[in-house]
């Protein structure tokens, strides 16, 4: 079992930065592949970024590539999402998710989810 909790969301102006954190508990977290998804009102939940349990592999959605960076610190049981050059279209609830599988970038492949944190980017 893995329990996840996101923090770090808030209101920021376009062009600004935020860093989201996902704190995990559960003895299997260090072997879980972890991802960030986001969901805007009226839209489906979409993949943002993923990192393999070892930290050696990452994957990004084209819409955030070059602006967002995912990282993890297994000693602290925490995954981060550094978001730079934010745009109004990045506004959404951001969710952290964990899975035993790598290479699957859709919500249905992830077994464990946090409660989400709101990110709002003003123009």
N, C-alpha and C positions, 0 to 999 in steps of 0.2 A: 504494500500500500504506500502511496505517496500523497502527501497533502501539500497544496501549493497556495501561496498568498502573495498577491501583487501589491506594489506600492510605487509611489513616485509620479503618479499622474497629476494633471493640473491644467491650468490655463496659461498659454504662452502665445506670444505674438509670432506671426509668420517670420521665418528666418531664425527663430530661436531654437533652443535645445532643451531636452529633458532626458533624464535617465530613469528608466523603469527598473525595478528590482522584483525578482520572484524568489521568495524564501520558501524552501522546501523542508519537509520533514519526512521521515520514513527511511528505513535502512536500504532501500533499493534505489534511492535517488541518484547516487553516484554512477549507477549503470543505466540510467534512463536518458534517452534522447529527449531534448527539451525544445519547445518552440514557442514563439509568440504568434498569436492570431489577433485580429481586430474585427470589430463589427460596428458599423455605422447604422443609424436608424433606417429601417426599411431595406437594409442590404443584408446579404448573406455574410456569415463569418468567413474571413479570408486569411490565408496564410501570409505571414510577414517575414519570419526568419526562423531558422532552426540551427541547433548546435548538437553535435554528437556527444555522447556521454563523456568521452575522453577529451573533448574540446578541440580535437584536431580537424574536424570537418564542420563547415558551416554552409548554409544555403539561404539565399535571400529572394524575396519577390522582386521582380524587375522594378516595381514602382518605388522601392526603397533602397535599391542597390546604390552604394556610394554615399548614402546619407545615414543609414542606420548600421550599427554594429552590435552583434550579439556576442556575449562572452559568458563564461561561467567560472565560478570558484568553488570547486568541490569541497575544499576545506571548510568553507562557510555555507555549503549547501544553498548556494544562491546563483541565479542566472540573471544577467543584466541585458538591457536593451538601451544602448546609447542612441538617441535620436537627434540628429543635427539637421539644419536647414529645413525645419518643419514647414509644412504647407497646410492651408486650411483643409485640404482633402485628406490629410492624415488624422483628422478629428474622428474619434471612435472610442469605444470601450476596448481596451487591450487586455487580452487574456494570455496567461501562461499555461502551457499544457505539457504533459510528459507521456512518453510512449516507450515501449520496449523495442520498437522497430525504428529503423533508419531508412530514409529514402521515400517516405510517404508524407506529402505536404498538404493533406486535407484533414479537416476537423475530425472526420470519422475514424481516423487512424490513431487518435490520441485517447488514452484511457482516463487520464487524470487532468482536472482543470481547476484553476483558481477562480475567484469570484469576479475578477476583472477590476480594472482601474480606468477612470475616464481621462482621456486626453482631448483637450479642446484647443485648437489653433485659430486665433483670430487674424483676420486680414487687415 
